[in-house]
């Protein structure tokens, strides 16, 4: 179907920016068909200038005949906002929530005859490499499902699940892995630079090494173990690996990067304005 359908985003924080950036990268999505409910006139102007979207402050006049409504507000604000717009959303609109902790049953209590999707994701969707997991509520609509598919393909890889319990588990794994990968890449870059490599070369090898390992492990553990066993004497391999970890202070660099990132408390700027 055409991707030039009216979209509404309720929330004006960094998560909204991430989603709008993902949309802007997708050929065929019309940003002029996108409306954002923001908190201040200044924020409305910022979103207009950055993404060329319509942004308004008043929830009472926000909902146009939108085919898709995306929720990104803070959890405590969600009930009030959903109550305000519940009787203004068009009958065939799709509701997609990115709000951690907001259950399907809570959303469906305000929109009982709408297709509702809960999603959890990592912020890599901003550059096209995101991974999201989602679950669909009880009500299904073929038109809404087509809209959902169009939207989901703009966010990178997706993992469909059958229950909210699975959604919570996979969502937590996505977040944990995202943080771990960030720390692993940063620590490997720092280690390479400390060993004498340039920043450009350090970044290049960090990405290639981790990408290669991920692909190898994805080819099943049995294959990976077999390759290692044929290529190395197990005892010698482990001993040499330990020597290199010590020589380049890999574990120490990982710990420092982890602690520094936690202390700065600005990882991905995942907060709401």
Backbone bond lengths (Angstrom), bond angles and torsions (degrees), N, CA, C in turn:
res aa  C-N    CA-C-N  psi(-1)  N-CA   C-N-CA  omega(-1)  CA-C   N-CA-C  phi
1 X - - - 1.458 - - 1.525 109.85 -
2 X 1.330 116.23 164.17 1.461 120.36 177.56 1.516 110.05 -66.37
3 X 1.314 115.97 144.88 1.455 119.95 179.16 1.530 111.27 -96.06
4 X 1.333 117.14 6.21 1.455 120.95 177.83 1.525 109.67 -89.98
5 X 1.329 115.80 62.46 1.457 120.82 175.84 1.523 107.70 -114.19
6 X 1.325 116.26 156.29 1.458 120.61 -175.66 1.525 110.24 -73.61
7 X 1.317 115.42 130.67 1.462 122.82 -178.35 1.523 108.76 -122.28
8 X 1.325 116.77 139.07 1.459 121.43 177.06 1.518 110.54 -122.16
9 X 1.322 117.36 131.93 1.463 121.88 177.66 1.524 108.55 -117.85
10 X 1.316 116.37 123.13 1.459 121.35 179.96 1.527 108.02 -101.40
11 X 1.314 116.64 107.54 1.452 123.02 -175.04 1.519 109.05 132.43
12 X 1.325 117.13 145.57 1.466 119.14 -174.72 1.531 113.04 -129.57
13 X 1.341 116.91 18.56 1.459 120.43 -176.91 1.513 113.75 -85.43
14 X 1.328 115.37 -165.60 1.458 120.81 -175.76 1.519 111.67 -63.73
15 X 1.342 118.16 -34.40 1.454 120.78 178.48 1.524 110.79 -61.24
16 X 1.328 116.65 -38.97 1.459 120.49 175.54 1.522 110.54 -62.59
17 X 1.329 117.31 -41.22 1.460 120.87 177.35 1.531 110.88 -61.07
18 X 1.326 116.15 -41.22 1.466 120.52 179.46 1.534 110.19 -61.20
19 X 1.321 116.67 -45.72 1.463 121.13 -178.95 1.528 110.59 -65.90
20 X 1.326 116.96 -43.59 1.464 120.33 179.29 1.529 111.05 -63.97
21 X 1.334 116.63 -37.57 1.462 119.90 177.25 1.516 110.47 -64.14
22 X 1.342 116.53 -41.70 1.469 120.51 177.36 1.529 110.30 -61.67
23 X 1.333 116.78 -43.33 1.464 120.50 177.37 1.528 111.14 -60.23
24 X 1.331 115.73 -43.92 1.465 120.10 -175.29 1.522 111.84 -65.71
25 X 1.334 116.88 -24.47 1.460 121.40 178.98 1.524 112.45 -80.30
26 X 1.320 116.34 -16.62 1.462 120.98 -174.84 1.526 110.34 -91.25
27 X 1.321 116.77 117.33 1.459 121.10 178.39 1.523 109.06 -64.29
28 X 1.318 116.08 130.53 1.458 120.20 177.47 1.513 113.82 107.27
29 X 1.338 117.08 -19.38 1.466 119.44 177.29 1.521 108.84 -85.23
30 X 1.311 116.25 123.95 1.457 122.65 -178.10 1.523 109.67 -90.65
31 X 1.323 117.15 110.66 1.464 120.65 -178.47 1.525 112.01 -68.49
32 X 1.324 117.38 -23.71 1.463 120.26 179.34 1.518 112.13 -71.28
33 X 1.321 116.56 -12.26 1.463 121.56 176.02 1.525 111.65 -92.82
34 X 1.334 117.53 10.72 1.461 121.86 -175.16 1.525 110.22 -109.72
35 X 1.336 115.36 132.61 1.463 122.49 179.79 1.530 108.59 -118.85
36 X 1.325 116.24 140.32 1.465 121.38 -179.70 1.522 109.17 -126.66
37 X 1.333 115.69 133.39 1.463 121.06 174.20 1.522 107.70 -93.13
38 X 1.333 116.78 112.52 1.462 122.48 -176.42 1.527 110.34 -112.72
39 X 1.339 115.19 168.86 1.466 119.55 -175.54 1.520 113.44 -89.69
40 X 1.324 117.81 -31.47 1.463 120.68 -175.43 1.520 110.74 -131.73
41 X 1.332 115.90 159.10 1.463 120.44 177.59 1.522 110.65 -65.29
42 X 1.332 116.00 -33.47 1.461 119.71 178.10 1.514 111.64 -63.81
43 X 1.335 115.99 -41.60 1.463 120.25 179.20 1.524 110.44 -67.95
44 X 1.325 117.36 -36.58 1.463 121.34 175.92 1.524 110.34 -57.75
45 X 1.329 116.12 -45.40 1.457 121.11 -179.61 1.524 111.59 -64.53
46 X 1.351 116.44 -40.04 1.463 120.65 178.75 1.523 111.50 -60.90
47 X 1.324 116.44 -45.55 1.465 120.56 -178.29 1.527 111.42 -68.04
48 X 1.332 116.33 -36.20 1.457 120.51 176.77 1.522 110.69 -62.36
49 X 1.338 115.97 -47.18 1.457 120.24 -177.52 1.526 112.24 -69.14
50 X 1.335 116.68 -36.08 1.463 119.96 -175.54 1.519 112.87 -81.15
51 X 1.352 116.85 -36.42 1.459 119.17 -171.95 1.534 114.66 -125.10
52 X 1.310 117.08 -3.46 1.468 121.52 -179.63 1.525 111.58 59.28
53 X 1.332 115.97 43.36 1.458 121.48 178.20 1.531 109.13 -109.89
54 X 1.324 115.63 164.51 1.465 120.46 172.45 1.528 107.91 -83.96
55 X 1.316 117.51 129.82 1.465 120.86 179.07 1.517 109.56 -131.50
56 X 1.347 116.13 132.25 1.460 121.65 -178.84 1.523 109.33 -133.34
57 X 1.318 116.40 163.11 1.468 121.38 179.54 1.520 112.99 -99.17
58 X 1.303 117.66 -32.11 1.455 122.55 -170.54 1.531 110.98 -88.38
59 X 1.340 117.32 114.17 1.462 120.75 179.96 1.519 111.98 -65.95
60 X 1.330 117.62 -21.80 1.456 121.07 -178.44 1.526 111.82 -70.32
61 X 1.330 117.43 -23.44 1.461 120.42 -180.00 1.526 111.06 -116.94
62 X 1.335 116.22 10.21 1.463 120.12 -173.40 1.515 113.98 -73.16
63 X 1.327 117.85 -46.97 1.462 121.21 -167.52 1.520 111.72 -75.55
64 X 1.333 116.69 108.76 1.464 120.95 169.78 1.523 107.45 -83.18
65 X 1.336 119.80 -171.50 1.479 119.70 176.24 1.528 110.18 -73.43
66 X 1.322 115.16 65.89 1.467 120.30 -173.96 1.522 111.15 -78.21
67 X 1.333 115.62 141.70 1.458 121.80 175.27 1.524 111.19 -88.83
68 X 1.321 116.33 -18.52 1.460 120.77 -178.57 1.527 109.36 -144.10
69 X 1.340 116.09 130.00 1.460 122.80 176.56 1.523 107.58 -117.67
70 X 1.333 117.05 125.02 1.459 122.57 -179.87 1.520 108.87 -109.28
71 X 1.329 117.11 129.38 1.461 122.48 179.96 1.524 109.87 -102.94
72 X 1.340 116.85 122.58 1.473 121.00 177.62 1.526 111.93 -132.57
73 X 1.319 118.21 12.82 1.459 121.03 -177.54 1.528 110.33 -73.19
74 X 1.323 116.01 171.61 1.457 119.85 176.40 1.529 109.64 -69.68
75 X 1.319 115.22 151.73 1.457 121.59 -173.92 1.524 112.05 -55.16
76 X 1.325 117.05 -43.79 1.464 119.60 -176.21 1.531 112.98 -68.64
77 X 1.340 117.87 -20.43 1.457 121.51 179.43 1.525 112.98 -89.48
78 X 1.332 116.84 -15.84 1.461 121.45 -172.12 1.532 113.96 -59.72
79 X 1.354 120.26 -48.31 1.474 118.87 -178.90 1.525 113.16 -58.17
80 X 1.313 116.27 -42.87 1.479 119.50 -179.18 1.534 110.76 -63.10
81 X 1.322 116.48 -45.40 1.458 120.67 -179.07 1.529 110.82 -65.37
82 X 1.337 117.03 -44.53 1.466 119.55 -178.63 1.521 111.20 -63.51
83 X 1.326 116.95 -37.72 1.464 120.57 178.06 1.525 110.53 -63.87
84 X 1.327 116.68 -40.54 1.464 120.95 -178.20 1.520 112.74 -65.18
85 X 1.337 117.09 -34.22 1.463 119.45 -174.37 1.523 113.56 -103.61
86 X 1.322 118.07 -4.92 1.470 121.02 -171.24 1.522 113.25 -57.42
87 X 1.322 117.98 -35.63 1.460 119.79 -178.18 1.526 112.60 -95.57
88 X 1.335 116.88 7.19 1.466 120.86 -179.28 1.520 112.93 -110.58
89 X 1.333 116.11 -13.03 1.458 120.49 -178.99 1.522 109.53 -75.95
90 X 1.322 116.75 136.20 1.463 120.38 -179.60 1.522 110.79 -62.60
91 X 1.326 115.85 154.61 1.467 121.34 -172.26 1.524 113.38 -60.47
92 X 1.329 117.37 -31.84 1.461 120.43 -174.78 1.529 112.88 -101.35
93 X 1.335 117.52 13.92 1.467 120.17 -176.77 1.526 111.67 -72.15
94 X 1.312 115.68 144.20 1.461 124.08 173.72 1.521 108.55 -93.62
95 X 1.337 117.24 134.53 1.466 122.43 176.57 1.525 109.12 -107.27
96 X 1.338 117.62 125.81 1.465 121.83 176.61 1.519 108.32 -124.16
97 X 1.326 116.18 123.66 1.459 120.95 -179.22 1.528 110.74 -108.66
98 X 1.334 115.81 129.43 1.461 122.83 172.70 1.537 110.62 -106.34
99 X 1.325 116.57 15.57 1.462 120.63 -173.31 1.527 110.00 -88.28
100 X 1.338 117.81 112.28 1.471 119.76 177.98 1.522 110.69 -59.62
101 X 1.324 116.75 132.59 1.463 120.81 176.39 1.508 114.73 92.32
102 X 1.325 118.75 -12.79 1.463 121.37 179.72 1.522 109.07 -87.55
103 X 1.342 116.55 111.11 1.452 122.66 -173.05 1.535 112.04 -76.66
104 X 1.324 114.88 155.09 1.460 120.15 176.66 1.525 111.56 -57.38
105 X 1.317 116.21 -42.03 1.462 119.79 -178.14 1.520 111.95 -61.02
106 X 1.338 116.57 -35.59 1.463 120.31 178.08 1.519 110.96 -66.47
107 X 1.329 116.59 -43.13 1.466 120.12 179.78 1.518 110.34 -67.46
108 X 1.333 116.10 -44.62 1.459 120.41 -176.83 1.527 112.49 -67.85
109 X 1.313 117.62 -21.02 1.466 119.36 176.96 1.533 110.88 -67.20
110 X 1.333 116.84 -26.02 1.469 121.41 177.03 1.526 111.42 -94.39
111 X 1.326 116.72 -25.70 1.471 121.29 -177.14 1.533 109.37 -131.06
112 X 1.336 117.74 68.12 1.466 121.73 -171.06 1.523 115.05 -66.99
113 X 1.317 118.79 -24.03 1.460 120.63 -178.07 1.526 111.28 -117.36
114 X 1.320 114.90 36.75 1.461 121.06 176.20 1.522 109.09 -124.60
115 X 1.314 116.06 148.72 1.458 120.45 172.87 1.524 107.88 -73.53
116 X 1.336 115.98 127.20 1.465 121.76 -176.80 1.525 109.36 -122.25
117 X 1.319 115.92 136.45 1.462 122.18 178.12 1.523 109.08 -126.58
118 X 1.328 115.97 132.55 1.468 121.40 170.45 1.516 108.64 -101.50
119 X 1.329 117.19 133.61 1.459 121.25 -179.87 1.521 110.56 -130.49
120 X 1.325 115.59 144.79 1.453 123.21 169.63 1.520 106.38 -128.56
121 X 1.318 116.94 140.06 1.461 118.21 -173.35 1.518 110.97 -149.65
122 X 1.338 115.07 168.51 1.460 119.06 169.43 1.527 109.16 -104.09
123 X 1.316 117.84 159.79 1.475 120.37 -170.89 1.517 114.86 -74.28
124 X 1.338 118.83 -0.78 1.462 119.42 179.98 1.525 111.80 -64.25
125 X 1.334 118.52 -9.99 1.467 119.10 177.06 1.525 110.81 -60.87
126 X 1.328 117.16 -19.80 1.457 120.81 -179.11 1.522 111.15 -62.48
127 X 1.342 117.81 -28.13 1.468 119.10 177.92 1.533 112.12 -119.73
128 X 1.333 115.96 18.64 1.457 119.64 172.59 1.513 115.83 90.44
129 X 1.340 118.13 7.09 1.463 120.46 -176.72 1.531 112.45 -116.14
130 X 1.308 116.36 22.94 1.457 119.64 -174.78 1.517 113.97 -72.98
131 X 1.327 114.36 159.62 1.463 122.17 170.73 1.523 107.10 -127.40
132 X 1.316 116.61 125.14 1.461 121.76 -179.42 1.520 109.32 -126.17
133 X 1.311 115.73 149.52 1.459 120.53 172.72 1.527 107.73 -121.60
134 X 1.326 116.82 145.19 1.465 118.85 -175.90 1.521 111.35 -147.80
135 X 1.318 114.67 156.21 1.458 122.04 176.10 1.526 107.73 -134.60
136 X 1.320 116.61 142.19 1.464 122.29 -177.96 1.523 109.24 -101.19
137 X 1.323 116.05 140.83 1.453 121.15 -179.63 1.521 113.17 -73.75
138 X 1.323 116.13 -169.57 1.461 121.63 -173.75 1.525 113.34 -70.32
139 X 1.323 116.78 -35.20 1.468 120.13 -175.71 1.522 110.01 -86.14
140 X 1.342 116.94 130.15 1.460 121.65 -179.19 1.526 109.99 -118.32
141 X 1.318 115.48 144.86 1.458 122.12 177.33 1.523 108.39 -141.34
142 X 1.325 117.50 128.40 1.474 120.28 -178.35 1.520 111.30 -62.65
143 X 1.345 117.06 -42.74 1.461 119.74 179.54 1.524 110.75 -64.70
144 X 1.347 116.39 -44.25 1.462 120.06 179.39 1.523 110.81 -64.46
145 X 1.335 116.53 -35.85 1.461 120.26 178.82 1.522 111.10 -64.49
146 X 1.333 117.30 -37.73 1.460 121.18 177.20 1.521 111.33 -65.78
147 X 1.318 115.66 -38.88 1.459 120.59 177.25 1.524 109.80 -65.75
148 X 1.326 116.04 -42.89 1.465 120.58 179.46 1.518 110.91 -60.34
149 X 1.325 117.13 -43.80 1.463 120.90 179.97 1.520 110.50 -61.28
150 X 1.330 116.95 -41.86 1.454 121.36 179.13 1.521 111.13 -62.37
151 X 1.318 115.65 -41.14 1.462 120.65 -178.94 1.522 110.73 -71.06
152 X 1.343 116.82 -43.90 1.458 121.29 -175.19 1.517 111.79 -63.55
153 X 1.320 117.53 -35.76 1.453 120.05 -178.25 1.521 112.40 -67.87
154 X 1.322 117.81 -16.51 1.467 120.47 178.09 1.521 111.89 -84.35
155 X 1.340 117.60 -7.96 1.460 121.26 -174.61 1.527 113.59 -104.07
156 X 1.335 118.31 5.99 1.457 119.53 179.90 1.512 111.82 95.87
157 X 1.326 116.73 -148.85 1.468 121.59 -178.79 1.530 110.82 -71.81
158 X 1.326 116.01 142.58 1.462 120.37 178.31 1.528 110.21 -130.87
159 X 1.331 115.02 149.76 1.457 121.84 179.02 1.522 107.66 -126.54
160 X 1.337 116.75 112.26 1.461 120.69 178.72 1.520 109.72 -84.51
161 X 1.324 116.95 138.60 1.461 121.76 177.78 1.522 109.00 -127.78
162 X 1.331 115.52 167.16 1.461 120.75 -174.64 1.526 113.32 -100.71
163 X 1.333 117.21 -12.48 1.465 118.79 -176.87 1.528 110.08 -145.20
164 X 1.326 115.11 160.74 1.460 119.62 177.89 1.522 111.35 -71.07
165 X 1.340 116.67 -25.58 1.460 119.34 176.37 1.528 110.00 -63.29
166 X 1.332 116.89 -45.76 1.458 121.09 176.44 1.522 110.61 -63.63
167 X 1.316 116.40 -39.74 1.468 121.12 179.64 1.519 110.82 -58.07
168 X 1.331 116.49 -45.84 1.465 120.55 -178.35 1.530 110.71 -64.63
169 X 1.327 116.99 -42.59 1.464 120.64 -179.26 1.523 110.67 -63.46
170 X 1.341 116.70 -50.91 1.460 120.14 -177.76 1.523 110.98 -66.94
171 X 1.341 116.70 -36.99 1.460 119.92 176.85 1.515 111.98 -59.96
172 X 1.323 116.20 -41.72 1.467 119.99 178.26 1.526 110.94 -67.67
173 X 1.332 116.92 -38.85 1.464 120.17 177.86 1.527 111.13 -64.98
174 X 1.324 116.50 -40.49 1.470 120.36 177.91 1.519 110.31 -60.43
175 X 1.338 116.11 -45.97 1.465 119.78 -179.72 1.523 111.24 -64.95
176 X 1.347 116.68 -43.64 1.466 120.54 -179.45 1.526 110.73 -63.82
177 X 1.334 116.55 -44.05 1.465 120.27 -179.24 1.519 110.88 -66.81
178 X 1.331 116.53 -38.08 1.460 119.95 178.82 1.524 110.52 -60.08
179 X 1.318 115.42 -45.27 1.463 120.10 179.56 1.526 110.48 -66.37
180 X 1.328 116.40 -44.72 1.465 120.35 -179.82 1.524 110.69 -60.57
181 X 1.341 117.42 -45.52 1.459 121.13 -178.72 1.517 111.18 -62.81
182 X 1.336 115.28 -41.06 1.467 119.32 177.94 1.523 110.31 -59.49
183 X 1.324 116.55 -48.30 1.462 120.75 -179.14 1.526 110.60 -64.69
184 X 1.349 116.77 -41.09 1.463 120.28 -179.41 1.525 111.05 -62.28
185 X 1.331 116.83 -45.00 1.468 120.35 -179.78 1.525 110.58 -65.11
186 X 1.338 115.90 -46.39 1.466 119.01 -178.64 1.531 111.05 -62.59
187 X 1.319 117.31 -43.17 1.464 119.74 -178.09 1.525 111.24 -68.03
188 X 1.337 117.04 -36.36 1.452 120.22 178.31 1.532 110.80 -68.09
189 X 1.318 116.81 -38.14 1.468 120.53 175.90 1.518 110.40 -64.11
190 X 1.335 116.59 -46.03 1.469 120.50 179.32 1.523 111.54 -62.07
191 X 1.345 116.24 -39.97 1.457 120.34 178.05 1.527 110.81 -63.24
192 X 1.326 116.38 -43.77 1.466 120.93 -179.34 1.524 111.32 -64.24
193 X 1.314 116.54 -40.61 1.467 120.22 179.12 1.518 110.99 -67.01
194 X 1.343 115.83 -40.07 1.467 119.58 178.45 1.530 111.17 -64.65
195 X 1.344 116.33 -29.12 1.464 120.66 179.31 1.523 112.18 -79.35
196 X 1.341 117.35 -7.98 1.460 120.26 174.99 1.513 116.02 116.53
197 X 1.346 118.55 2.54 1.457 120.72 180.00 1.531 110.70 -84.39
198 X 1.318 115.99 155.49 1.459 120.31 175.94 1.520 109.97 -71.42
199 X 1.334 116.57 162.50 1.465 120.64 178.69 1.529 110.81 -59.88
200 X 1.324 116.86 -42.52 1.461 120.75 -178.88 1.521 111.26 -63.18
201 X 1.342 116.77 -45.34 1.456 120.12 -179.80 1.529 110.75 -68.97
202 X 1.325 117.30 -37.85 1.460 121.31 178.71 1.526 110.97 -61.20
203 X 1.331 116.17 -43.44 1.464 120.07 179.01 1.531 110.70 -65.90
204 X 1.324 116.66 -41.83 1.458 120.90 -179.25 1.529 111.88 -60.74
205 X 1.325 116.69 -47.48 1.464 118.45 -176.41 1.520 111.53 -72.64
206 X 1.343 117.44 -33.26 1.466 120.00 178.88 1.523 110.50 -60.18
207 X 1.320 116.53 -47.54 1.461 120.81 -179.06 1.526 110.73 -65.88
208 X 1.327 117.03 -43.98 1.460 120.06 -177.21 1.527 111.92 -67.31
209 X 1.333 117.03 -41.37 1.459 120.27 -179.35 1.527 110.64 -63.78
210 X 1.328 117.19 -49.70 1.459 119.93 -177.15 1.524 111.41 -68.76
211 X 1.327 117.65 -37.24 1.456 120.91 178.21 1.526 110.53 -64.11
212 X 1.320 116.13 -43.19 1.466 120.67 178.53 1.522 111.28 -61.54
213 X 1.333 116.90 -43.84 1.466 120.83 -179.28 1.521 111.26 -65.06
214 X 1.337 116.23 -41.84 1.460 119.97 -179.58 1.523 110.88 -62.62
215 X 1.328 116.55 -42.47 1.463 120.04 179.88 1.529 111.04 -66.61
216 X 1.332 115.90 -38.36 1.463 119.50 -179.84 1.520 111.28 -65.42
217 X 1.318 116.47 -45.18 1.460 121.04 -179.09 1.524 110.72 -67.11
218 X 1.321 116.58 -33.16 1.465 121.02 179.25 1.525 111.23 -65.51
219 X 1.334 117.14 -17.76 1.458 121.79 -179.54 1.520 111.42 -84.74
220 X 1.340 115.67 25.01 1.472 127.86 -179.17 1.526 111.84 81.97
221 X 1.307 114.86 142.38 1.465 120.96 179.92 1.523 111.53 -61.41
222 X 1.327 116.99 -34.95 1.460 120.51 -177.73 1.524 111.29 -61.23
223 X 1.354 115.53 -43.53 1.462 119.78 178.74 1.519 110.22 -65.40
224 X 1.334 116.56 -44.84 1.458 120.91 -179.17 1.526 110.97 -60.84
225 X 1.325 116.44 -46.70 1.469 120.26 179.34 1.523 110.79 -61.52
226 X 1.331 115.79 -40.10 1.461 119.94 -179.02 1.526 111.26 -63.86
227 X 1.332 115.94 -42.71 1.474 120.04 179.21 1.522 110.40 -62.11
228 X 1.326 116.98 -45.30 1.466 120.77 -178.93 1.522 111.34 -64.64
229 X 1.333 116.50 -40.27 1.468 120.33 -178.56 1.525 111.56 -66.62
230 X 1.333 116.28 -36.32 1.462 119.20 179.62 1.528 111.64 -77.04
231 X 1.332 116.29 -28.06 1.461 119.83 -174.53 1.521 112.75 -87.39
232 X 1.334 117.36 -27.25 1.456 120.30 -173.64 1.526 110.44 -137.13
233 X 1.312 115.08 150.13 1.456 120.18 164.33 1.523 105.97 -71.84
234 X 1.334 117.46 125.36 1.458 120.70 -172.10 1.525 112.78 -55.32
235 X 1.332 116.92 -47.41 1.452 119.60 -179.18 1.507 112.37 -63.78
236 X 1.326 116.63 -44.47 1.464 121.43 179.67 1.519 111.32 -64.17
237 X 1.350 116.00 -40.75 1.461 120.90 -179.12 1.530 111.05 -62.17
238 X 1.338 116.14 -46.27 1.461 120.10 -179.47 1.524 111.17 -65.85
239 X 1.318 116.48 -40.19 1.459 120.41 179.99 1.528 111.02 -65.34
240 X 1.337 116.21 -45.13 1.466 120.61 179.66 1.525 110.85 -65.67
241 X 1.325 116.58 -39.30 1.467 120.31 178.03 1.516 110.76 -60.91
242 X 1.323 117.32 -43.77 1.460 120.99 178.94 1.524 110.72 -62.16
243 X 1.331 117.08 -40.76 1.457 121.16 178.24 1.530 111.28 -60.04
244 X 1.338 116.30 -43.35 1.463 120.37 -178.70 1.524 111.66 -71.42
245 X 1.329 117.16 -36.71 1.466 120.24 175.86 1.527 109.77 -60.48
246 X 1.333 115.87 -41.56 1.462 120.50 179.18 1.522 111.36 -70.14
247 X 1.333 116.52 -44.40 1.463 121.23 -176.95 1.526 111.33 -58.05
248 X 1.315 116.47 -45.76 1.471 120.47 -176.26 1.528 112.85 -97.43
249 X 1.312 117.04 6.78 1.475 122.55 177.30 1.526 111.44 52.02
250 X 1.333 115.97 43.03 1.462 121.22 -176.05 1.535 111.50 -62.25
251 X 1.326 116.49 -47.82 1.468 119.93 -178.64 1.525 110.64 -65.11
252 X 1.323 116.94 -40.40 1.468 120.88 179.28 1.523 110.79 -64.92
253 X 1.327 116.91 -41.57 1.466 120.23 178.05 1.522 111.44 -64.94
254 X 1.338 116.07 -38.02 1.467 119.90 177.29 1.528 109.89 -62.28
255 X 1.337 116.41 -45.31 1.466 120.36 -179.37 1.525 110.86 -62.57
256 X 1.342 116.93 -43.61 1.465 120.50 -179.66 1.528 111.25 -63.32
257 X 1.334 116.27 -42.74 1.464 120.10 179.69 1.522 110.83 -64.10
258 X 1.321 115.58 -41.71 1.462 120.90 178.58 1.530 110.35 -61.39
259 X 1.319 117.26 -49.85 1.460 121.36 -176.63 1.527 111.40 -66.58
260 X 1.334 116.72 -37.82 1.460 120.12 179.14 1.516 111.13 -64.95
261 X 1.338 116.24 -43.70 1.459 120.72 -179.88 1.525 111.32 -63.05
262 X 1.315 116.42 -42.50 1.466 120.45 178.00 1.531 110.54 -63.96
263 X 1.317 116.29 -43.53 1.469 120.51 -177.56 1.524 111.66 -63.74
264 X 1.333 116.56 -36.66 1.464 119.75 -177.97 1.527 111.85 -74.36
265 X 1.327 116.92 -25.15 1.469 122.80 175.12 1.535 113.06 55.04
266 X 1.316 116.48 34.02 1.460 118.53 179.49 1.521 111.92 -127.96
267 X 1.321 116.13 23.02 1.462 119.83 -177.67 1.522 110.43 -60.78
268 X 1.335 116.73 116.14 1.465 125.00 178.93 1.539 114.03 64.79
269 X 1.319 117.38 0.02 1.472 119.10 -178.58 1.527 111.14 51.55
270 X 1.332 117.37 39.18 1.464 120.23 -178.63 1.522 110.65 -78.76
271 X 1.309 115.57 77.64 1.461 120.82 175.18 1.518 108.09 -139.30
272 X 1.308 116.28 171.83 1.452 121.02 -179.78 1.518 108.76 -115.52
273 X 1.310 114.13 140.93 1.473 118.56 -178.18 1.531 109.53 -72.94
